[in-house]
Structure formats: C-alpha cells, structure tokens
Amino acid sequence: MDTLRARLLKAGEETKGPVVYWMSRDQRLRDNWALIFAGQAARERKAPLWVLFCLVPEFLGAGRRQYEFMLRGLEELAGRCAGSGVPFHLLAGNPAQDIPDFIESHKAAVLVTDFDPLRIKRQWKQAVSERIAIPFYEVDAHNIVPCWLASPKQEFSARTLRVKYGRILEDFLDEFPKPHRSPSQRDIAVTTIDWAGLRDVIRAGPGAPLVQGVKSGETAARAHLGRFLKAGLPHYDRDRNDPTRDGQSGLSVYLHFGQISAQRVALDVRNAAAPPEAKAAFLEELIIRRELSDNFCFHNPDYDTVKAFHPWAQATLNAHRRDARTHQYALAQFEAAQTHEDLWNAAQMELVRTGRMHGYLRMYWAKKILEWSESPEAALQIAITLNDRYQLDGRDPNGYAGCAWAIGGLHDRPWQERPVFGKIRYMNENGCRRKFDVDAYIEKIRKRSGDR
C-alpha cells in the first residue's frame, strides 16, 4: 500500500469484516488515493470494500445551495460505486456517533478516511478513534504532496513552501493506478437511498437557492476540465486577473467537493497544448497557493480568528483599532450589497446570484470589509460568514486563508502604513480600475441581475 500518503490515526485489532472507506472531503471514485489505499487493504485481506458517507446537517453555515450541489454529485457517485461492485452507504447525522455505530454493527475490519485540516473534521476523527477498536487510517487524497509531509510547520509564505516543493513535488506527481473492483460483492444488500426525497428536504431548508447552470459530479468536473484545457488554459496568465473576461478555470467548486483530483488536473495541464507561462501560472495557483491554505489550517488551530495573523499584523491592526471609519456597515448591509461603492456591491451580488466571485475581486471585497467594519474581528467574521453562506466552494481552507490574507496580512509582508489598515496591504476601486474595466464589470453584473 502507498504508505507515504497515509498515516495511522489509531492502532487496533482487525476483524474479518469489510474495509470501510469513510468518504468526506474527496467525493469521487476515480483518482482517489484514499479509495485506492482502502481497496489495496481490502485485496490484501480478501475482504469486501465499502464506501460510507455521513451527511451532516448545518455544516459550517452551508445551506441548500451547497447541499443540493453535493447531493447531486453523491447520487452519481453511488451509481459509479454500484457499477464497480462497491456498496455505497449513506448516513445522516453526527459522524462522531454514527460512524462508530456503523463500524460496530457491521464488524468492520479497518476504517480509512480522507484528510481534511479543518478543526471540526479533526474533532470528528478524534471522537471516532476513541470509540472504535479497529485500525483507523487517514489518507491525503486532496493534496498532491501529503500535508503532514510537505512541511512540519506553518509556512510563512508561498515562497517558503515553493522551496520545499521544489525538492519533493516530482516524487508525488505520478499517475494513478487502476481503480479497485469487487465483483464478488454483487450479492451484498445495500440500503436504497431516496435521493429525490433528500433533495426535497434540502430545498425546504435555509440558504440561497442552487445556482442554475452549474452541473455537479465527476462527469461534469471532467468535462469542465476538458473545456478549460482547450479554451481557457492557453490564455490563463493573461486573462485570470480580469473579472470582465472568463479567464479563471472555474474548477474550484469541483476541487472543493473532491469531485476531481488536483493531481489529475495538474497531470492534464502538464500534457495540454498551451504556452509554458500559462501552465506555470495555473500550476502555481493549483499546487502552491491551494496547498499553502491546507498548510495554514493544519498547523494553525486559530485559522478562522485574528489570533492566526502574523504578530506584525496583529500589532499594526491594534495600533489602528480606534481610527475613524469614513463608512461603517453591519453584516445585513454587506449581505444586501448596500454600501456606497458600486464595485463592491456588484461583487457581492455576483456572489449571491452565482455562488462565486472572481479571485481578484474577492481580495478587494474582503479588504473593503476591513475598512468598513468596526474592528478586525468583526471584519473577519463578516467575510467568513458571507463567503461560507454563498460561495459554492465556501467552508474551505482557501477561503479561510484568503480572508486572513486580505484582512490580516497572512502570507504577506508589511506595506506602507495607512489609516485603519495599518501596514496591511491596501486595495481600493482606483487600483481595480488600473487592472480592468470596472464599469464594464458593474454593467455585466447589473444585466445578469436584471437591474437597470
């Protein structure tokens, strides 16, 4: 088995039952190192392989928009599992309670799960490990370089992580083995899942409605990647920072829900017909910047608070805590896009209506929240709340690291001192106008929203 990508969370006594893969972050059958590891364990023991997913209500501010997208992907996944002879089980409740109960009732031999640096996921795993008596493994199927091997500490910046990846990346950026198949399990009864009923329950719940026109699942993710490789990648280095162009990959939601592997994306980008500078710009974002976010959340337990900011950033924000704000808004005003600045309002409405926001605008968006909030603590909480409530790919290390970068100087350096910001990097609408056609962007969002 690939032990470099796996680590033992708990030793224990094996039984003669199935090997269970508790799927969470990486919701796919193909190119999934956690599933590959579990399949190898099942073959070595001549045991059945099962996939288990636990649906958790009210997860970190997610609403019907995010849950319905996830359910559509899981429904396709369940069908793929059936076609591979691997039973798919769906639970709904508290993983800390329901996973151990499932393990006990089915006399499982080994439990395998995928890696996630978020605090609540680690708490679930700790609680599960305390209640089971079998071996429990964690496999990093999300990052190309396993997070705990990439660095033993929180990296200061992308530059410091890039140096470390220069030594080891090629050792991990290899092709995937063939997927596991278990035809001997065809006679195992699997509980029928009422997917339509689950979607009805989700739609009746709180949160923004599902974004129309965004397909979910492995098939949609692979198709989207194919379109980007042909149409978007060749111009990525030129177009990615212009919100008036369709220059970003649009893969973040598929990567967030684990419907496509970052390693598969990287391999296909390397083999694509595109200029070297375009490939390099995209791979920097996909590998270094994205995995730097996991490094931050893994090594800093306070990743969603101002305690996670660098000492210099905390000091400068404290020094300017009492500075006068020319404008100040509450969460409800931000959420309703009721600020004095048309560009910020347009970015917020794009988020609410489409479930996404252009990456360059997300930096400006969060920095304005700092400028227009009563404190850095309030600003960070507002930014995280809105991001997690409306972004399809919210509740993600990228989101926490991005908010901490914009508001607290994470992975950045001190800049020229200003009111409110102190030495945190400053952004405003005039700076955006030097980068792209702000008026054209605002008009595009107004037309999309039906506002004239």
Protein Blocks (a to p, Z undefined) as FASTA:
>chain_A
ZZklpccfbgcdddfbdcddddfklgcfbhpfklmmmmmmmmmnopacdddddddehieh
iafklmmmmmmmmmmmmmmmmmnopacdddedjfklmmmmmmmmnopabdcddddfbfkl
mmmmmmmmmmpcbdcddddfkbmbdfklmpgcdcfblklmmmmmmmmmmmmmccdddddd
dfklmmpccddddfklmmmmmmmmgcddddehiagdjklmmmmmmmmmmmmmmmmmmmmm
mmkbcfbgolmmmmmnopacfklmmmmmmmpccdfklmmmmmmmmmmmmmmmmmmmmmmm
klmbcklpcfklmmmmmmmmmpccfbdcdfklmmnopafbfklmmmmmmmmmnopacfkl
mmmmmmmmmmmpcbfklmmmmmmmmmmmmmmkgoifklmmmmmmmmnopaiacddddehk
lmaccddfklmmmmmcfklmmmmmmmmnopZZ
